Amino acid sequence: MKNDTQIQSDVVAQLDRAQNVIAGTIGVEVHHGVVKLAGRVGDDSIKKTAELAAGGVGDVTKVIMDVDVGAATAAGSKGAPAAVV
């Protein structure tokens, strides 16, 4: 089983490969296999693509979406550091 850091790295890599997901728009946090995606994207299809990409990573138990749809901007997060795609 992967640790949270490995899962986070894999999710970031998966999002980097995902079509239409713009670098810097989605932050990734992982806690005990639960992935939280946070940020803003341009439309619902990008949001769904990001959710499916994160959920497809091994050892991810759940994906929590805190992603708004609108004009995409760089992601920011309060609290624990997040990797930004």
C-alpha positions as CSV (number, residue, x, y, z in Angstrom):
1,M,0.0,0.0,0.0
2,K,1.3,3.5,-0.9
3,N,1.7,6.2,1.7
4,D,0.0,9.6,1.3
5,T,3.0,11.3,-0.3
6,Q,3.3,8.6,-2.9
7,I,-0.5,8.8,-3.7
8,Q,-0.2,12.6,-3.9
9,S,2.7,12.3,-6.3
10,D,0.8,9.8,-8.5
11,V,-2.4,12.0,-8.5
12,V,-0.4,15.0,-9.5
13,A,1.2,13.0,-12.4
14,Q,-2.2,11.7,-13.4
15,L,-3.6,15.2,-13.5
16,D,-0.6,16.4,-15.5
17,R,-1.5,13.8,-18.1
18,A,-5.2,14.6,-18.1
19,Q,-6.6,16.4,-21.1
20,N,-7.6,20.0,-20.5
21,V,-6.5,20.2,-16.9
22,I,-4.4,23.4,-16.7
23,A,-1.3,23.3,-14.5
24,G,-1.7,25.4,-11.4
25,T,-5.5,25.2,-11.2
26,I,-6.0,22.3,-8.9
27,G,-4.3,21.6,-5.5
28,V,-4.0,18.0,-4.2
29,E,-4.0,17.0,-0.6
30,V,-4.1,13.4,0.7
31,H,-4.9,12.0,4.1
32,H,-5.1,8.2,4.7
33,G,-5.8,7.6,1.0
34,V,-8.5,10.3,0.8
35,V,-7.7,12.8,-1.9
36,K,-9.0,16.3,-1.8
37,L,-8.8,18.4,-5.0
38,A,-9.2,22.1,-4.6
39,G,-9.2,25.0,-7.0
40,R,-11.0,26.5,-9.9
41,V,-11.4,25.1,-13.5
42,G,-13.0,26.5,-16.6
43,D,-15.9,24.1,-17.0
44,D,-17.6,21.0,-15.6
45,S,-15.9,18.6,-18.0
46,I,-12.5,19.6,-16.7
47,K,-13.8,19.1,-13.2
48,K,-15.0,15.6,-14.0
49,T,-11.8,14.7,-15.8
50,A,-9.8,15.7,-12.7
51,E,-12.1,13.7,-10.4
52,L,-11.8,10.6,-12.6
53,A,-8.0,10.9,-13.0
54,A,-7.6,11.2,-9.2
55,G,-9.9,8.3,-8.5
56,G,-8.1,6.1,-11.0
57,V,-4.8,6.2,-8.9
58,G,-4.1,3.1,-7.0
59,D,-4.8,3.2,-3.2
60,V,-7.1,6.2,-3.5
61,T,-10.1,5.4,-1.3
62,K,-12.2,8.5,-1.9
63,V,-12.0,11.8,-3.9
64,I,-13.3,15.0,-2.3
65,M,-14.0,17.7,-4.8
66,D,-13.6,21.3,-3.6
67,V,-13.3,22.5,-7.2
68,D,-15.3,25.5,-8.4
69,V,-16.2,26.0,-12.0
70,G,-15.5,29.4,-13.6
71,A,-12.4,31.3,-14.8
72,A,-9.4,29.2,-13.9
73,T,-6.9,30.7,-11.4
74,A,-3.9,29.3,-9.5
75,A,-5.0,27.0,-6.6
76,G,-4.3,28.0,-3.1
77,S,-4.8,26.1,0.2
78,K,-5.0,26.9,3.8
79,G,-3.5,24.6,6.4
80,A,-1.5,21.6,5.2
81,P,0.7,22.0,2.1
82,A,-0.8,20.9,-1.1
83,A,0.8,19.9,-4.3
84,V,-0.4,22.1,-7.2
85,V,-0.8,20.6,-10.6
